[in-house]
Amino acid sequence: MAEAETASDAARIAEIQTRLSDIDAWSAEARAASILKGLGFDDEEHSRPCSAYSGGWRMRVALAGVLFAQPDLLLLDEPTNYLDLEGALWLESYLAAYPHTVLVISHDRGLLNRAVGSILHLEDRKLTLYQGPYDTFAEVRAARIAAAQSEAKKQDARRAHLQSFVDRFRAKATKAKQAQSRLKMIEKMKPISTPQEAAMRAFSFPEPEEMSPPIIHIEGGTTGYGEVEILKRLNLRIDQDDRIALLGKNGQGKSTLSKMLADRLPVMSGKMTRSSKLRIGYFAQHQVDELYVDETPLDHLRRLRPTEAPTQWRARLAGFGLGSEQAETEVGRLSGGQKARLSLLIATIDAPHMLILDEPTNHLDIESREALVEALTAYSGAVILVSHDMHLLSLVADRLWLVSNGSVKPYEGDLDSYREMLLQRDKPTAKSEAAKPAKPKRAGRDEILALRSEVRKSEARVEKLTDMREKLDAKLADPTLYESGKQSDIEVWQKKHAECVEALDRAEALWMDALEKLEMAETA
């Protein structure tokens, strides 16, 4: 481009202009800006030196450079690990429309469902190609496993029958020939190898005792770092049965809010009330790096639980998928997923009433993510979740908070509408498209399962709060409460009753809303 300004030879000028046209040079800066913006860089950040960014943001720059080059074969290894939800959704859309071949290794189920056309599965040192997205692959593979297991079972029964004949008649002269014949048949039977299901590396979170709602109540709260206010005008309430996902672009304050709730940042103004015996578990990406790399997982538990026996430490580790071999391996030699499991164990070891998880799935494989979903669904404490994994958010979260413009507000839509809003935000809407009525989309299997799960959780929450209200009714109806003469005790119980009734009203509304959504999805 510099030479194009100064070249005087006509042939050279033509050569330069042809080359610039071939590489689309004139739109390069705009194309780069579009990719950087999609990956979370604001316009003013495009000209800053890479040395000004942290390692995670430099990974985004590296990813942007690969995408900008538009290679014929694009190879991506866990590209969403350093992205937030907004960046991950943009990348899904970008890869779905990419004009050349993409080969991606990923544990992000949303990406594998929306951005790829086939799955190449590596198992037992063999590659098998499945057409369709991840959900289709999972269904077909499950059918193959069931068929192979059925055949293997039949073969085992036939082998046992033949072996029984051999054992009974091998010594008899009249049956020896037939016994030898059946022995040869057994030897010729090739074992049917069933595809090995990846072990569900289950998580077992300890259960906290139940507390009266709310466990945290914030009125007019402000928080930040030093004297810099990041979030203001916070009016939030958290009950023990809440499952809340924090949405918003990187840098808007999701981690700041998490740290304030975890009591790692102060409330600079306003009021935050916590239950007196509230225990909070906190897991953040950087905590995986804070483990002692020269110690074993057993050493970590020995320090945290010095009074427990080694068998109890091993049982705790086994409950998070860390077997005897990993228990005695130095943390520095463990895989990223194993370190994440140890950090999750440490975060939940005190049976917290509220669990704050900031990108918990970054180093976990798909089976481990499914196990985490099951553990969080069964867990009876509150969950505050920051994640780029749409599948995890859709199955766990039943409330959405949007962190933006220095504040936190409930987001009234669902995750699909949030995704649609992000993808459409920077696209000009054509009038002809705007005029067309939206065609209702039939709900998928995963969506219906998620809605059913939400209905079950909502119903359980209503039952729990109803039971709590009945206990409080009985307490307030007890004459001995009023005989004590302590007006303060009466007011405390009356306040608890009012809060429980309010929580029950909200829970019933959420339950009815979930039932309506499920009914609409199943009849669409």
Backbone torsions as a table, in degrees:
resi	resn	phi	psi	omega
1	MET	NA	-35.9	177.5
2	ALA	-66.4	-40.8	-179.4
3	GLU	-68.2	-30.0	179.6
4	ALA	-61.1	-27.2	-179.6
5	GLU	-76.5	-25.0	-172.1
6	THR	-116.6	-15.1	-176.9
7	ALA	-61.5	142.8	-178.8
8	SER	-121.0	-21.8	179.9
9	ASP	-75.0	128.4	-174.3
10	ALA	-61.2	-42.0	-179.2
11	ALA	-65.3	-40.0	-179.8
12	ARG	-68.4	-40.0	178.3
13	ILE	-60.1	-44.4	179.8
14	ALA	-62.9	-42.0	179.4
15	GLU	-61.8	-44.2	-179.6
16	ILE	-63.4	-47.0	-177.3
17	GLN	-64.8	-36.6	177.5
18	THR	-63.9	-43.9	-179.6
19	ARG	-64.1	-43.7	179.7
20	LEU	-62.7	-36.9	178.8
21	SER	-68.7	-40.7	-178.9
22	ASP	-61.4	-38.6	-177.4
23	ILE	-95.3	9.1	177.1
24	ASP	53.7	46.0	-172.0
25	ALA	-63.5	-35.1	-172.8
26	TRP	-70.1	-23.7	178.8
27	SER	-100.6	4.7	-173.3
28	ALA	-59.2	-46.1	-176.3
29	GLU	-64.5	-40.8	179.5
30	ALA	-66.9	-37.8	179.0
31	ARG	-65.6	-42.8	177.9
32	ALA	-62.1	-43.3	-179.4
33	ALA	-62.7	-38.1	-179.8
34	SER	-65.2	-43.1	179.8
35	ILE	-66.2	-44.8	-179.4
36	LEU	-62.7	-40.0	179.1
37	LYS	-64.5	-41.5	178.5
38	GLY	-61.2	-32.5	-178.9
39	LEU	-90.2	7.5	170.3
40	GLY	106.3	4.3	179.8
41	PHE	-90.3	125.1	174.7
42	ASP	-73.1	161.3	-175.2
43	ASP	-54.3	-42.5	-176.3
44	GLU	-70.9	-13.7	-179.1
45	GLU	-88.7	-9.2	-175.0
46	HIS	-65.6	-26.9	-175.4
47	SER	-101.0	1.6	179.9
48	ARG	-75.6	147.5	178.2
49	PRO	-67.5	147.3	-178.7
50	CYS	-62.1	-25.6	-180.0
51	SER	-64.3	-17.0	-179.5
52	ALA	-81.3	-7.8	-175.7
53	TYR	-104.7	155.6	176.3
54	SER	-74.9	172.4	-178.4
55	GLY	-58.4	-40.8	-179.8
56	GLY	-62.7	-40.8	179.8
57	TRP	-73.4	-30.1	175.4
58	ARG	-67.1	-33.8	175.2
59	MET	-61.5	-37.2	177.5
60	ARG	-65.0	-39.5	177.8
61	VAL	-62.4	-42.8	179.0
62	ALA	-61.5	-42.9	178.0
63	LEU	-63.2	-42.8	178.5
64	ALA	-59.5	-40.6	-179.6
65	GLY	-63.5	-41.3	178.6
66	VAL	-64.7	-43.7	-179.9
67	LEU	-66.1	-37.9	-179.1
68	PHE	-63.3	-34.0	-177.9
69	ALA	-69.0	-17.9	-179.8
70	GLN	46.3	58.3	-178.4
71	PRO	-70.0	159.7	176.8
72	ASP	-67.3	-32.6	176.4
73	LEU	-125.4	112.4	-177.2
74	LEU	-101.9	117.1	-178.7
75	LEU	-108.0	119.6	-177.0
76	LEU	-126.4	127.6	179.2
77	ASP	-112.7	108.2	-178.3
78	GLU	49.1	58.8	-174.9
79	PRO	-69.4	-19.7	-176.4
80	THR	-90.7	-3.1	-174.5
81	ASN	-59.1	-31.8	-177.8
82	TYR	-107.6	16.4	179.5
83	LEU	-106.0	153.7	170.2
84	ASP	-87.0	-178.3	-177.1
85	LEU	-59.2	-42.7	-178.4
86	GLU	-63.1	-44.0	178.6
87	GLY	-65.5	-39.5	-179.8
88	ALA	-64.9	-40.5	179.2
89	LEU	-68.0	-37.7	177.0
90	TRP	-63.8	-43.2	-178.7
91	LEU	-63.7	-40.3	175.6
92	GLU	-53.5	-50.2	-178.3
93	SER	-63.4	-40.1	-178.5
94	TYR	-65.3	-45.9	-177.2
95	LEU	-70.0	-34.6	179.0
96	ALA	-61.5	-30.7	-178.5
97	ALA	-100.9	4.2	-175.8
98	TYR	-64.6	131.4	-171.6
99	PRO	-79.6	-7.6	-177.1
100	HIS	-119.6	-170.2	-176.8
101	THR	-77.9	134.9	176.9
102	VAL	-123.2	130.1	172.0
103	LEU	-119.4	114.5	-172.9
104	VAL	-124.9	133.6	170.8
105	ILE	-100.1	122.0	-176.7
106	SER	-155.8	148.9	171.7
107	HIS	-107.2	11.2	180.0
108	ASP	-88.6	104.6	-173.9
109	ARG	-63.1	-35.2	178.3
110	GLY	-62.3	-45.0	178.3
111	LEU	-61.3	-43.8	-177.9
112	LEU	-71.4	-18.8	177.5
113	ASN	-89.8	-30.8	-171.7
114	ARG	-109.4	-13.8	-172.4
115	ALA	-119.3	-3.9	-178.0
116	VAL	-124.3	157.9	-178.7
117	GLY	-107.9	-11.7	178.4
118	SER	-157.8	159.3	-178.3
119	ILE	-118.9	126.1	174.1
120	LEU	-104.0	109.1	-169.5
121	HIS	-102.7	126.5	179.1
122	LEU	-102.6	119.7	-179.5
123	GLU	-151.6	135.0	-179.3
124	ASP	51.8	39.4	178.5
125	ARG	61.8	25.4	175.9
126	LYS	-125.7	145.5	177.9
127	LEU	-106.1	132.9	176.7
128	THR	-128.3	130.8	-179.1
129	LEU	-96.8	126.6	176.5
130	TYR	-115.7	130.9	177.3
131	GLN	-82.3	141.8	178.5
132	GLY	105.1	173.4	-179.1
133	PRO	-75.6	-174.4	-172.4
134	TYR	-62.2	-43.2	-177.6
135	ASP	-60.8	-39.4	177.8
136	THR	-64.5	-44.5	176.6
137	PHE	-56.4	-45.4	-177.3
138	ALA	-62.3	-40.9	-179.7
139	GLU	-67.2	-47.0	-178.5
140	VAL	-64.0	-42.5	-178.5
141	ARG	-66.4	-38.7	178.1
142	ALA	-62.3	-38.1	178.2
143	ALA	-66.4	-39.2	178.3
144	ARG	-64.1	-42.4	179.8
145	ILE	-62.6	-43.8	-179.3
146	ALA	-63.2	-42.4	-179.5
147	ALA	-65.7	-44.1	-179.5
148	ALA	-64.9	-38.8	178.7
149	GLN	-65.6	-38.4	178.3
150	SER	-64.1	-44.8	179.0
151	GLU	-64.4	-41.4	179.7
152	ALA	-63.4	-37.6	179.7
153	LYS	-65.2	-42.8	178.6
154	LYS	-63.1	-42.8	-179.2
155	GLN	-63.9	-41.0	178.6
156	ASP	-61.4	-40.8	179.7
157	ALA	-65.2	-42.7	179.6
158	ARG	-65.4	-41.4	179.5
159	ARG	-63.1	-42.5	179.6
160	ALA	-63.1	-39.3	179.5
161	HIS	-64.6	-44.9	179.2
162	LEU	-64.8	-42.2	-178.9
163	GLN	-64.4	-36.2	178.8
164	SER	-61.6	-42.9	178.1
165	PHE	-62.4	-45.0	179.9
166	VAL	-60.0	-46.1	-177.7
167	ASP	-63.4	-35.2	-176.3
168	ARG	-77.3	-38.1	-168.9
169	PHE	-116.5	4.9	-178.2
170	ARG	-59.9	-38.0	-175.3
171	ALA	-80.8	-14.9	-178.4
172	LYS	-85.0	128.0	-176.7
173	ALA	-61.9	-37.0	-175.9
174	THR	-71.9	-21.9	-177.2
175	LYS	-111.6	0.3	-173.5
176	ALA	-59.4	-42.2	-177.9
177	LYS	-63.1	-43.9	179.8
178	GLN	-66.0	-37.0	178.4
179	ALA	-63.7	-43.5	178.8
180	GLN	-63.5	-37.9	178.5
181	SER	-61.6	-43.7	-180.0
182	ARG	-70.2	-32.1	177.2
183	LEU	-63.2	-40.0	176.8
184	LYS	-65.8	-36.9	177.8
185	MET	-62.4	-40.6	178.9
186	ILE	-63.1	-43.0	-178.3
187	GLU	-64.4	-32.4	-178.0
188	LYS	-79.5	-16.9	-178.1
189	MET	-69.7	115.4	179.4
190	LYS	-80.2	129.6	-179.5
191	PRO	-63.6	136.3	177.2
192	ILE	-87.5	115.9	-179.3
193	SER	-88.8	118.8	177.7
194	THR	-84.0	139.3	176.8
195	PRO	-56.6	129.7	-176.7
196	GLN	-79.0	119.3	174.2
197	GLU	-66.9	130.8	175.0
198	ALA	-59.5	129.4	-175.4
199	ALA	-58.1	130.9	175.6
200	MET	-70.5	101.1	-175.4
201	ARG	-78.6	81.5	-168.7
202	ALA	-65.4	152.0	171.6
203	PHE	-108.1	141.6	175.9
204	SER	-125.9	100.0	179.4
205	PHE	-82.9	131.3	176.3
206	PRO	-65.6	144.9	-175.0
207	GLU	-89.4	127.9	177.0
208	PRO	-82.5	161.3	174.3
209	GLU	-74.3	158.6	-176.1
210	GLU	-80.2	140.8	178.9
211	MET	-122.3	152.9	177.7
212	SER	-69.6	142.2	178.8
213	PRO	-78.5	153.4	-7.0
214	PRO	-85.6	157.3	176.1
215	ILE	-87.0	-24.9	173.3
216	ILE	-140.3	135.3	177.6
217	HIS	-137.4	122.7	-177.9
218	ILE	-117.1	131.5	177.8
219	GLU	-126.5	117.1	177.4
220	GLY	60.0	33.7	-174.9
221	GLY	-75.7	149.2	174.6
222	THR	-135.0	138.1	177.3
223	THR	-145.5	163.2	-179.1
224	GLY	174.5	-158.2	-176.6
225	TYR	-118.9	125.0	-177.9
226	GLY	63.6	-121.2	177.3
227	GLU	-103.1	2.4	-178.5
228	VAL	-87.2	118.8	179.4
229	GLU	-85.9	123.7	-179.6
230	ILE	-100.3	-45.5	-179.5
231	LEU	-122.5	134.7	-177.6
232	LYS	-131.4	166.7	174.3
233	ARG	52.6	47.3	-179.0
234	LEU	-87.4	118.8	174.8
235	ASN	-125.5	93.4	-170.0
236	LEU	-132.6	151.5	178.1
237	ARG	-137.0	135.3	179.0
238	ILE	-127.8	126.8	174.2
239	ASP	-103.3	164.8	-174.0
240	GLN	-66.7	-23.6	-178.3
241	ASP	-98.3	12.8	-179.5
242	ASP	-76.4	144.4	171.9
243	ARG	-126.9	101.4	-169.6
244	ILE	-116.9	127.0	173.6
245	ALA	-100.7	133.6	176.9
246	LEU	-95.0	121.0	179.1
247	LEU	-107.0	160.4	177.7
248	GLY	136.5	153.1	-179.5
249	LYS	-63.5	156.2	174.9
250	ASN	-59.4	137.4	179.3
251	GLY	92.1	-4.2	-179.2
252	GLN	-83.6	-18.6	175.7
253	GLY	123.9	15.5	179.6
254	LYS	-62.8	-46.0	179.4
255	SER	-68.1	-33.7	177.2
256	THR	-61.9	-45.7	178.1
257	LEU	-62.3	-43.0	179.8
258	SER	-59.4	-43.6	-178.8
259	LYS	-67.2	-36.4	178.1
260	MET	-65.8	-43.9	179.5
261	LEU	-65.1	-31.3	179.5
262	ALA	-83.5	3.9	179.8
263	ASP	66.9	28.7	176.3
264	ARG	-101.2	-8.3	171.7
265	LEU	-132.0	143.8	-177.8
266	PRO	-80.3	158.0	168.1
267	VAL	-85.2	110.9	-172.9
268	MET	-73.4	-31.2	174.6
269	SER	-154.8	168.1	-174.7
270	GLY	85.8	-163.6	-173.9
271	LYS	-136.4	131.6	174.0
272	MET	-125.6	120.9	179.8
273	THR	-106.9	129.7	177.9
274	ARG	-119.4	151.2	170.8
275	SER	-61.0	141.4	-169.6
276	SER	-61.4	-34.4	-177.0
277	LYS	-107.4	24.1	-176.0
278	LEU	-65.2	127.9	172.9
279	ARG	-111.1	135.5	-176.3
280	ILE	-123.7	132.6	173.3
281	GLY	-103.2	134.5	-175.2
282	TYR	-129.1	124.8	176.7
283	PHE	-125.2	123.5	176.1
284	ALA	-130.8	157.6	-177.0
285	GLN	-51.9	-44.8	-173.7
286	HIS	-68.6	-18.9	-178.6
287	GLN	-67.7	-25.4	175.3
288	VAL	-61.3	-34.5	-179.7
289	ASP	-79.1	-11.3	-178.2
290	GLU	-92.2	-0.4	176.2
291	LEU	-67.5	155.2	178.8
292	TYR	-81.0	105.8	-171.4
293	VAL	-67.8	-22.8	-178.5
294	ASP	-94.6	7.1	177.4
295	GLU	-113.5	160.0	176.7
296	THR	-90.6	163.6	172.9
297	PRO	-55.0	-35.9	177.1
298	LEU	-62.1	-38.8	178.0
299	ASP	-62.1	-39.9	179.1
300	HIS	-61.5	-45.6	-179.0
301	LEU	-71.6	-31.2	176.8
302	ARG	-61.1	-38.1	179.7
303	ARG	-74.5	-37.7	-177.8
304	LEU	-78.6	-33.7	-177.7
305	ARG	-130.4	69.6	-175.3
306	PRO	-65.0	-22.4	-176.5
307	THR	-87.2	-10.9	-178.5
308	GLU	-82.6	157.5	178.4
309	ALA	-81.1	154.4	177.9
310	PRO	-54.4	-33.6	178.9
311	THR	-64.4	-33.5	177.5
312	GLN	-70.5	-38.3	177.0
313	TRP	-61.6	-44.7	-178.8
314	ARG	-65.8	-36.1	178.5
315	ALA	-65.4	-40.9	177.1
316	ARG	-61.5	-45.4	-179.2
317	LEU	-64.8	-40.7	178.7
318	ALA	-62.6	-33.8	178.2
319	GLY	-65.8	-13.4	176.5
320	PHE	-117.1	23.5	173.4
321	GLY	75.8	17.5	177.9
322	LEU	-106.6	104.9	-175.7
323	GLY	-77.1	-173.5	-175.2
324	SER	-62.9	-33.8	-179.6
325	GLU	-67.9	-46.9	179.5
326	GLN	-67.2	-31.5	-177.7
327	ALA	-59.9	-29.3	-176.7
328	GLU	-108.3	12.1	178.3
329	THR	-96.4	138.0	177.1
330	GLU	-60.0	139.3	-176.1
331	VAL	-55.8	-35.7	-179.3
332	GLY	-61.3	-20.3	-178.8
333	ARG	-101.4	-0.5	177.6
334	LEU	-79.9	157.7	175.8
335	SER	-73.9	167.4	178.7
336	GLY	-59.7	-39.9	179.3
337	GLY	-65.6	-38.9	179.3
338	GLN	-67.6	-37.9	175.9
339	LYS	-64.0	-41.4	179.5
340	ALA	-62.6	-38.1	178.6
341	ARG	-64.4	-41.4	178.4
342	LEU	-64.4	-41.1	178.5
343	SER	-64.9	-38.3	177.0
344	LEU	-65.5	-38.6	176.8
345	LEU	-61.3	-45.3	-179.3
346	ILE	-64.5	-38.8	-178.9
347	ALA	-66.9	-28.8	-174.6
348	THR	-107.4	4.5	-170.9
349	ILE	-63.9	-27.1	-178.6
350	ASP	-92.4	15.2	-178.1
351	ALA	52.7	63.0	-174.9
352	PRO	-66.5	150.1	174.5
353	HIS	-79.5	-21.5	178.0
354	MET	-138.3	133.1	-178.1
355	LEU	-115.9	121.0	179.4
356	ILE	-106.8	117.9	-175.9
357	LEU	-119.1	115.9	179.3
358	ASP	-108.2	104.8	-177.2
359	GLU	52.1	62.7	-177.0
360	PRO	-76.0	-14.5	-171.1
361	THR	-98.6	2.2	-170.9
362	ASN	-54.2	-36.8	-176.2
363	HIS	-111.5	13.3	-177.1
364	LEU	-99.3	142.7	176.0
365	ASP	-79.2	176.0	-173.7
366	ILE	-61.8	-42.0	-179.4
367	GLU	-63.4	-39.0	179.1
368	SER	-67.7	-35.3	177.3
369	ARG	-65.3	-40.1	177.7
370	GLU	-64.6	-39.3	178.4
371	ALA	-64.3	-37.4	178.3
372	LEU	-65.3	-40.0	176.8
373	VAL	-58.5	-46.6	-179.1
374	GLU	-62.8	-41.9	-178.5
375	ALA	-65.5	-41.5	-179.4
376	LEU	-69.8	-33.1	178.2
377	THR	-66.9	-37.9	-179.2
378	ALA	-80.2	-22.3	-175.7
379	TYR	-66.4	136.1	-173.9
380	SER	-96.5	3.5	177.5
381	GLY	-95.1	177.4	177.3
382	ALA	-76.6	150.1	178.5
383	VAL	-128.1	126.8	171.9
384	ILE	-112.6	121.2	-167.6
385	LEU	-125.8	126.6	170.0
386	VAL	-117.6	118.6	-176.5
387	SER	-157.9	150.8	173.7
388	HIS	-93.7	2.2	-177.5
389	ASP	-90.1	99.9	-177.7
390	MET	-61.1	-35.8	-178.5
391	HIS	-63.0	-45.5	177.8
392	LEU	-61.8	-47.7	-178.3
393	LEU	-61.6	-42.1	-175.7
394	SER	-67.0	-31.0	-177.4
395	LEU	-90.3	-20.4	-175.3
396	VAL	-104.9	-45.6	-171.0
397	ALA	-80.4	136.1	171.5
398	ASP	-118.3	-1.2	172.1
399	ARG	-135.0	145.0	-179.1
400	LEU	-121.7	129.8	174.2
401	TRP	-115.3	131.0	178.8
402	LEU	-99.9	119.9	178.9
403	VAL	-98.8	110.7	-179.0
404	SER	-161.9	154.1	177.0
405	ASN	51.6	38.1	173.4
406	GLY	76.9	14.3	179.4
407	SER	-147.0	176.4	-178.7
408	VAL	-130.6	123.2	-179.4
409	LYS	-130.8	150.5	173.8
410	PRO	-63.4	138.1	175.5
411	TYR	-96.8	120.6	-170.7
412	GLU	-79.4	-23.1	179.7
413	GLY	-80.9	-172.7	175.5
414	ASP	-105.6	-177.5	-176.7
415	LEU	-65.6	-34.8	179.1
416	ASP	-65.3	-40.5	179.4
417	SER	-69.3	-33.3	176.9
418	TYR	-66.4	-43.0	177.1
419	ARG	-60.2	-45.7	-179.4
420	GLU	-62.7	-40.1	179.2
421	MET	-62.2	-43.0	-179.5
422	LEU	-64.7	-42.7	-177.1
423	LEU	-71.7	-28.7	-178.6
424	GLN	-91.1	-11.4	-171.3
425	ARG	-57.0	-41.5	-175.9
426	ASP	-102.5	7.8	-179.2
427	LYS	-99.8	132.6	173.4
428	PRO	-69.5	134.8	-179.1
429	THR	-92.5	120.2	179.0
430	ALA	-71.3	142.3	-177.6
431	LYS	-61.1	-40.5	-177.8
432	SER	-62.9	-37.1	179.4
433	GLU	-71.7	-38.7	-178.6
434	ALA	-64.5	-29.7	-176.3
435	ALA	-75.8	-21.9	-177.3
436	LYS	-75.8	134.1	175.8
437	PRO	-68.9	142.0	-178.9
438	ALA	-68.4	131.1	179.0
439	LYS	-82.7	124.3	-179.2
440	PRO	-61.6	134.4	-177.6
441	LYS	-97.8	132.0	179.4
442	ARG	-67.4	132.6	-178.2
443	ALA	-67.1	138.5	178.4
444	GLY	-81.5	170.6	-178.2
445	ARG	-60.6	-44.3	-179.1
446	ASP	-63.0	-39.5	-178.7
447	GLU	-64.6	-42.9	-179.9
448	ILE	-66.1	-41.5	177.3
449	LEU	-61.3	-40.5	179.2
450	ALA	-64.7	-40.2	179.5
451	LEU	-66.4	-39.6	177.5
452	ARG	-63.7	-40.2	177.7
453	SER	-62.0	-40.8	-179.7
454	GLU	-64.3	-40.4	178.6
455	VAL	-62.1	-44.8	-179.9
456	ARG	-61.8	-43.8	-179.7
457	LYS	-64.8	-40.8	-179.5
458	SER	-64.5	-42.7	179.7
459	GLU	-63.4	-42.0	179.2
460	ALA	-63.6	-37.9	179.8
461	ARG	-65.0	-41.4	178.7
462	VAL	-63.7	-43.7	179.6
463	GLU	-61.7	-41.0	-178.5
464	LYS	-65.3	-44.7	-178.4
465	LEU	-70.4	-34.3	176.8
466	THR	-63.0	-43.7	177.7
467	ASP	-61.9	-40.9	179.2
468	MET	-65.0	-40.7	179.7
469	ARG	-64.0	-40.1	179.1
470	GLU	-62.7	-38.7	177.5
471	LYS	-65.6	-40.3	178.9
472	LEU	-69.2	-36.4	175.0
473	ASP	-58.6	-45.0	-179.5
474	ALA	-64.3	-37.5	-180.0
475	LYS	-65.0	-44.8	-178.9
476	LEU	-70.7	-22.9	178.9
477	ALA	-86.2	-5.8	-178.0
478	ASP	-77.9	118.1	-177.4
479	PRO	-60.5	-28.5	-177.3
480	THR	-64.3	-24.8	178.1
481	LEU	-62.5	-35.8	-176.1
482	TYR	-89.5	-15.0	178.9
483	GLU	-75.2	-23.6	-177.2
484	SER	-65.5	-25.7	179.6
485	GLY	78.0	5.6	180.0
486	LYS	-94.2	102.1	-178.9
487	GLN	-63.2	-31.2	-177.8
488	SER	-65.0	-38.3	177.9
489	ASP	-63.4	-42.0	-179.8
490	ILE	-62.8	-43.9	-178.4
491	GLU	-64.3	-37.5	178.3
492	VAL	-61.5	-46.9	-178.9
493	TRP	-68.5	-36.0	177.4
494	GLN	-65.6	-38.9	179.0
495	LYS	-65.9	-42.9	178.1
496	LYS	-60.9	-39.7	179.9
497	HIS	-63.8	-45.0	179.9
498	ALA	-62.7	-41.1	179.1
499	GLU	-66.1	-38.2	179.5
500	CYS	-66.0	-42.8	178.7
501	VAL	-62.0	-42.3	178.9
502	GLU	-63.0	-43.9	179.7
503	ALA	-64.7	-37.9	179.5
504	LEU	-66.1	-41.8	177.2
505	ASP	-59.1	-43.9	-179.5
506	ARG	-66.9	-40.5	-179.8
507	ALA	-64.8	-40.4	178.7
508	GLU	-65.5	-37.5	177.9
509	ALA	-64.6	-41.8	178.2
510	LEU	-65.1	-37.8	179.3
511	TRP	-63.7	-46.9	179.4
512	MET	-62.8	-40.3	178.8
513	ASP	-62.7	-42.7	179.5
514	ALA	-64.6	-40.7	178.6
515	LEU	-63.1	-41.3	178.9
516	GLU	-63.9	-44.0	179.3
517	LYS	-61.7	-42.4	-179.7
518	LEU	-64.9	-43.1	-179.9
519	GLU	-62.2	-42.3	179.2
520	MET	-64.7	-40.3	-178.3
521	ALA	-67.2	-40.1	-176.2
522	GLU	-75.8	-23.6	-179.2
523	THR	-99.6	-4.5	-178.0
524	ALA	-67.6	NA	NA
